[in-house]
Amino acid sequence: MTQASSIQRLLNEFERLPGIGPKSAQRIVYWLLNRDPSQVKNLAEAIIDVKDTVRFCNRCFNYAEGELCKICADTQIGKRDAALICVVSEPRDITAIERTGEFNGSYHVLGGAISPMDGIGPDDLTIKELLHRLDAEKTAEVLLATNPNVEGETTAIYLSRLIKPLEVKVTRLASGLPVGGDLEFADEISLGRAIESRYEL
Amino acid sequence: MTQASSIQRLLNEFERLPGIGPKSAQRIVYWLLNRDPSQVKNLAEAIIDVKDTVRFCNRCFNYAEGELCKICADTQIGKRDAALICVVSEPRDITAIERTGEFNGSYHVLGGAISPMDGIGPDDLTIKELLHRLDAEKTAEVLLATNPNVEGETTAIYLSRLIKPLEVKVTRLASGLPVGGDLEFADEISLGRAIESRYEL
């Protein structure tokens, strides 16, 4: 090893991050070495800060800095539809849905999906809290936006069986062909779903 | 913006790093949010530590933690050839050369390359210090390993003119086809160099 040990240590730390290989880590570390100390300190402080300040929203379990996340705070002042709850597995799924600009309700983060293989059952998710919200908030519709894979589908089916008897409308994200994709390269399951869910023009 | 502000701040900091786009930044930040606080602190501390402890080697201007970098320290105790100096533009070039395992001399980092367009002249590089070393260390050979581009070639020609009169052997990295590459996809300059530098079998 011909590297200064503090450089080697930082390389190791960066290589541990998802999607960062040895070459990317090296590029970043040399870039940081050439930067102004204050700029580099900003990065380090932002990292510590995020762990110190971020907690879970009391209502929807999204990441939040206070009692409520920004979306729940907006819902409380009437800027978003409180009667429509979109159920997702992880906070990052909220970011993906918000990016579409198509949804103006509130969210509920389950904290995972039912997966017997990984030992995750309904009790490990925030399902009890969701049912409590449906009751307390007079929810009109629950949109199940868990991932379109085995665990996500299982969770969606489980939840729809729980929620339907409460006389709340339950919906699911549509499956089908990705927009801009080629039929030729579509996987057979997505294409099958697209045929099944075909609509009249 | 529906993101907690400390998360947004960290996203912005990561997006500023080279090779990290919005999606990679998001992946890293959510990964960090799920980690143990101590693990995350390690990363932040390693970042601060590297800026606090890393300086330039007194002899070769590589990154170092003490007076001398690890390579110069090894050279001083006779583990590396002190009479052979490889001249590079940046410390990261040392890492690339060390990775080959083909070189066992010492290095000299210029801190850039001559580039009139960017206003970088010979006086902005550590050329004076290099000439001083050649004199003090009784150097037998200088291998010019600046990049094979306009600035690197200019710097190599400039240095060879300075050093040759001192009766020190001056060599340059060979140019040619990258090993494992296809003739079909080789750029014409590299292929031209490969023909020019052809050798007898």
Interface residues (C-beta under 8 A of the other chain):
Chain A: M1 T2 Q3 A4 S5 S6 I7 R9 L10 N12 E13 F14 R16 L17 P18 G19 I20 S24 Q26 R27 I28 V29 Y30 W31 L32 L33 P37 V40 K41 N42 L43 A44 E45 A46 I47 I48 D49 V50 K51 T53 V54 Y63 A64 E65 C69 K70 I71 D74 E90 P91 R92 I94 T95 E98
Chain B: M1 T2 Q3 A4 S5 S6 I7 R9 L10 E13 F14 R16 L17 P18 G19 I20 S24 Q26 R27 I28 V29 Y30 W31 L32 L33 P37 V40 K41 N42 L43 A44 E45 A46 I47 I48 D49 V50 K51 T53 V54 Y63 A64 E65 C69 K70 I71 D74 E90 P91 R92 I94 T95 E98
